[in-house]
Amino acid sequence: MPEAESLPEIDVESSEQETEPQVIYIEMPEDKALATRTTEVELHIPTKDSTQSPEGEYKHPFVDHPEDEDGNLGSARLSKEGKEEAKRSWEELRDYLPQNATAAELRAGVTILLDKLKQYEDGPQAEYIDLINRSFAERVRSVERDEQMEEMRASNSPWVGVIENARDTLYDEEEAGYGEAFFMNFTEKHILSLKTKVTEAVTEEHAQKAGVSKEILESIYEREVTALMNEYLDNLTDEEIAKANIAGILENAIHQKYGAEANVNNLFDRHVNEYQEQIAQGTDQITANDIPDTIFDKEDEARPDLKQRIKSAVSKIKVSPRKVITGALLAVGLAQGGSSVHNQPTLSQEPVRPDGVAQQMKDHDYSRYVRHVESDDVRTQTTGAQSPQENPYGFLYEEGRSQEGSVNDLPAETRDFLFVGPHREFLLHTYRLYNPDTTLTDDQVVDELRNVDVLTGPAVDEYLGKVRGGRTVSSTIDVDDEGKVSFNAVAFDSVALAEGRITPDLAAEGIAKHYLYQEAAKLYNSGYLDKVAGIDSPEEFVEAMNTNMRGMLTLIEQKLKYEDGVHQNAVFFNVGGEWINRDGATTNKHTVEDAFDRFQDIAFDFTGFEYTAKDLANAESLQDLNEQFRAQYWDELTELGYTPEDIQVWNFVGFGSYESAQGGADFTQDPLFHIK
Amino acid sequence: MQKDKLDQHIVSTFHLFEGKRDESEDRKIYDKIYASCLEEMIRFAYENASASSLESLDKRLDTEAPDQVFADILKNTPNAATRLNARIRYFVNQLFAQSLESKLAHA
């Protein structure tokens, strides 16, 4: 390995203690295409001299070779310190890149950094650099998966239909032992992998022969295989459902229809001639009469209101559709800053932590990070809002929405469903949260709740089914005469309740969000948000909550960290874990307490052991719990293609695997609880 | 998708204006595809924009430029331009596949 000092781009600071890893600053190019914020990425790379064991043996502090049962050294993996260092250096790289960087931009940044590191690949650093490379690649891949899913959902891709069909057919909350979010996460992961297989089966050569673009040929082949998968799912017996696995769904569907010898590639090969012939014959002969008269599919037929609205809007438009479409695309693209980072404001080249968050708040659009949060998730009510004192049932309905009827107007079967099992549990929990001094018994609370007005009507359904999870829980905000803001209600959609879409997890997540909203309101009312981010009106506050939640949560986190003494990494798990960590924040004390309450239940359901909150806050106990999880599910999950880093406590609680990519909690196989 | 890219995609996918059909037939196909794409864009708006922003859609279309109305309605939808691009492009592909199926079924 060459000496670091001899390398022109790298400045190595001598460490006072030779046992401490030396710090290397990698100079990154001021690449305008990547909208640099800083030009240095700090990496900790130990030199050989600083990593001698007492026996004179080299041991890299960031790399482990765990021994197997026979004492043989296993393959290299990041040590605990190595994971921390990988996470830290990733964050350094993220500081260099724009906050809303696409997967392609992230990959470009990783490539630059790794090119710099190549100088160290020889010798003892090679394993570490390789592991960092893999760690970064997985983070980038995770962002890429999110992008692909977003595009698939936006385009109404038939793959989304397969994912939803798989959920409806294969997922059973009680049987599964894990949450729906977890199921959907690994289903999406595997369906994306199948989509890639299909894409790879179609070549440019095929497309040329067919006389159409590769994209069109892929589209036609996708229609065939997704229909095949849906048919397969629709015809599974109960016994087959119990054994079905997502990773093999396409191959199994093909085998069932075309025999054991058939697979993705030879099925396409078998059909490509047919496609080519049909396309070549048909395309030039398509007439206007062959173009479907209506875009409406079966789902739309069941929604005459939407059909009517579209027809009505179309009838009002007197200019050419082409002009409207291209004009709207251009205008909304410009309004949202376009998809290119070239259009973004130049950012400070100074280090941005911690005060730089304010600059991020001002200059960046974090909306891509706010997945599943609808634009009107937080809405302003300047009139008519009721405080909890005025309306203790405020959490059950939403101002400004339809409030006709009551629970008792729902069909008896639906109404009863609201008050048994988990729904009853969280209704009671939420009621007591908002009415802490009540002397009512549980049964009396239920009697009360049976008669309160609730949100009914179709409004919420407009959102559901379009975005996974839907917006079924929301908070409402009030602005008083002095311009102070407050969140006064958590609203649960009763339709979603009745249909079982609001699980205790989701309800708890809503409550956790509400706590965070309240923290945000406090920061706004104190003038803090004005001082650090220039947010000086309720409207700006609401807009920030809607579109810039991650930045807001970062501010809350900082405030808590520095003023309330909550350690930044004290708790990664919380009751709204998926949502909160997706947006990259730790949380407050209330959610921590609720998190443990909820986690106790999950832990009991899973293991049969009654863990106390103290147990769960203890790393050893959690390790034990994690081991039990692994013993039960590890093999199954690895067969599904999960890497060891995917399978840990987060998946155990069903919270998905995209947090790390969003700048939130990092994955580790170690316990995540470190209460201080 | 740039203005010309969508247009190029439609024209090349359906082999329009290449002299393979009467130009009047090409024009009919072209117009019909754009009309369907417009419906799809409105559908996208109803699925993604806030209910309140859509409330006055019909009234606004009476007096304002429609492209600006939709841009305004979609401005708070995260990544609206990217998602709408993907949506319309994919829609055109599906329209082609359906048209082809229809042609072959009646051949």
Interface residues (C-beta under 8 A of the other chain):
Chain A: E150 E151 A154 S155 N156 S157 G211 V212 S213 E215 I216 S219 I220 R223 Q278 I279 Q281 G282 T283 D284 Q285 I286 T287 A288 D290 I291 P292 I295 D300 L306 R309 I310 S312 A313 V314 K316 I317 V319 S320 P321 R322 K323 V324 I325 T326 G327 A328 L329 L330 A331 V332 G333 A335 Q336 G338 S339 S367 R368 V370 E374 S375 D376 A459 E462 K466 N546 T547
Chain B: M1 K3 L6 D7 S12 T13 F14 H15 K20 R21 E25 K28 I29 D31 K32 I33 Y34 A35 S36 C37 L38 E39 E40 M41 I42 R43 F44 Y46 E47 N48 A49 S50 A51 S52 L57 D58 L61 D62 A65 P66 D67 Q68 F70 A71 L74 K75 N76 T77 P78 N79 A80 A81 T82 R83 L84 N85 A86 R87 I88 R89 Y90 F91 N93 Q94 L95 F96 A97 Q98 S99 L100 S102 K103 L104 H106 A107
